[in-house]
Amino acid sequence: MDKTPLNKIPETDFETFLKVDIRTGTILEVEEFPQARKPAYKLKIDFGPDIGVKKSSAQITTLYTPAELVGKQVAAVVNFPKRQIGPFMSEVLTLGFNNAAGQVTLFSPDSDVPNGSKLI
């Protein structure tokens, strides 16, 4: 868990923030990912007609089962470069926060929004 004091975090500006494209999507499929170094799932997430279905690897196995994840809306960065994780190509960065125990809790809207909606 990051314990960097707030006064030590480097500032950014609004223009730089706007370059990060964070969108909502609905998880369509979840697979176990035994080849990952840390326990993870392989996700297929629908970001709507403009972006489509993208793949992501997420270390969220301690708090979520595959059945709980299918149909869940999540937030993800969709404009990072693809990243090879073992034999899997992750296309988006699914967003979450560490809870007090260091487990990843997904960042998601508290009511349904259209897939592909941009964080504003």
PLY file of the C-alpha trace (Angstrom):
ply
format ascii 1.0
element vertex 120
property float x
property float y
property float z
element edge 119
property int vertex1
property int vertex2
end_header
0.00 0.00 0.00
1.36 3.42 -0.97
2.04 5.51 2.13
3.62 8.48 0.34
2.73 11.66 2.25
0.43 13.92 0.25
3.00 16.73 0.30
5.56 14.40 -1.37
3.38 13.36 -4.35
4.46 15.22 -7.50
1.78 17.51 -8.90
0.41 17.23 -12.40
-1.67 19.60 -14.47
-5.15 19.28 -15.93
-3.91 18.90 -19.52
-1.79 15.90 -18.50
-4.71 14.37 -16.61
-6.94 14.68 -19.67
-4.53 12.47 -21.64
-5.50 9.49 -19.46
-8.61 7.95 -21.03
-10.61 6.23 -18.28
-13.77 4.46 -19.44
-16.44 2.17 -18.04
-16.96 -1.35 -19.30
-18.85 -4.49 -18.41
-16.97 -7.71 -17.72
-18.15 -10.36 -20.18
-15.80 -13.27 -19.42
-13.41 -14.27 -16.65
-10.75 -16.98 -16.84
-8.25 -18.22 -14.29
-4.68 -17.16 -15.15
-2.40 -19.81 -13.58
0.65 -18.64 -15.60
0.67 -15.23 -13.88
3.36 -14.67 -11.23
0.73 -13.46 -8.74
-2.83 -14.87 -8.68
-4.87 -13.13 -11.38
-7.80 -13.43 -13.75
-7.96 -12.79 -17.47
-10.91 -10.50 -18.19
-12.80 -9.63 -21.37
-14.45 -6.24 -20.93
-17.01 -4.59 -23.25
-16.33 -0.86 -23.63
-19.16 -0.22 -26.08
-19.26 0.20 -29.86
-16.51 2.84 -30.17
-13.83 0.92 -28.25
-15.10 -2.66 -28.36
-14.13 -5.65 -26.23
-10.67 -5.51 -24.65
-8.63 -7.92 -22.54
-7.10 -7.22 -19.15
-5.22 -9.14 -16.48
-6.27 -8.27 -12.95
-4.92 -9.40 -9.57
-8.34 -9.51 -7.92
-8.67 -13.18 -6.99
-8.80 -12.66 -3.21
-12.01 -10.59 -3.17
-13.85 -11.74 -6.32
-14.91 -15.02 -7.88
-15.35 -15.31 -11.65
-19.12 -15.64 -11.19
-19.25 -12.38 -9.19
-17.30 -10.52 -11.86
-19.33 -11.42 -14.96
-21.73 -8.51 -15.58
-19.89 -6.13 -13.23
-19.11 -2.65 -14.52
-15.54 -1.48 -13.95
-13.32 1.45 -14.84
-10.16 1.05 -16.90
-7.50 3.12 -18.64
-8.00 2.32 -22.32
-5.15 4.32 -23.86
-2.09 2.76 -22.21
0.15 0.65 -24.45
-0.62 -3.08 -24.52
1.40 -5.11 -22.02
2.55 -8.69 -22.34
1.93 -10.60 -19.11
3.33 -14.09 -19.60
1.43 -15.63 -22.51
-1.36 -13.02 -22.27
-1.58 -9.57 -23.91
-3.33 -7.09 -21.61
-4.94 -4.27 -23.61
-6.34 -2.05 -20.82
-5.50 -1.29 -17.18
-8.42 -2.22 -14.95
-8.51 0.19 -11.99
-8.75 -0.66 -8.31
-7.62 0.37 -4.85
-5.92 -1.60 -2.10
-8.08 -2.07 0.97
-6.60 -2.10 4.48
-5.49 -5.72 4.00
-3.76 -4.91 0.69
-6.39 -6.66 -1.45
-7.46 -4.98 -4.69
-11.01 -3.60 -4.69
-12.28 -2.70 -8.15
-13.16 0.89 -9.02
-16.66 0.92 -10.50
-19.65 3.25 -10.83
-22.34 2.92 -8.15
-25.10 2.87 -10.79
-25.15 1.58 -14.35
-23.72 3.86 -17.02
-23.30 3.15 -20.74
-20.22 1.08 -21.63
-17.52 3.35 -22.94
-18.53 6.32 -20.79
-15.52 8.55 -20.16
-14.49 9.71 -16.70
-15.11 13.45 -16.54
0 1
1 2
2 3
3 4
4 5
5 6
6 7
7 8
8 9
9 10
10 11
11 12
12 13
13 14
14 15
15 16
16 17
17 18
18 19
19 20
20 21
21 22
22 23
23 24
24 25
25 26
26 27
27 28
28 29
29 30
30 31
31 32
32 33
33 34
34 35
35 36
36 37
37 38
38 39
39 40
40 41
41 42
42 43
43 44
44 45
45 46
46 47
47 48
48 49
49 50
50 51
51 52
52 53
53 54
54 55
55 56
56 57
57 58
58 59
59 60
60 61
61 62
62 63
63 64
64 65
65 66
66 67
67 68
68 69
69 70
70 71
71 72
72 73
73 74
74 75
75 76
76 77
77 78
78 79
79 80
80 81
81 82
82 83
83 84
84 85
85 86
86 87
87 88
88 89
89 90
90 91
91 92
92 93
93 94
94 95
95 96
96 97
97 98
98 99
99 100
100 101
101 102
102 103
103 104
104 105
105 106
106 107
107 108
108 109
109 110
110 111
111 112
112 113
113 114
114 115
115 116
116 117
117 118
118 119
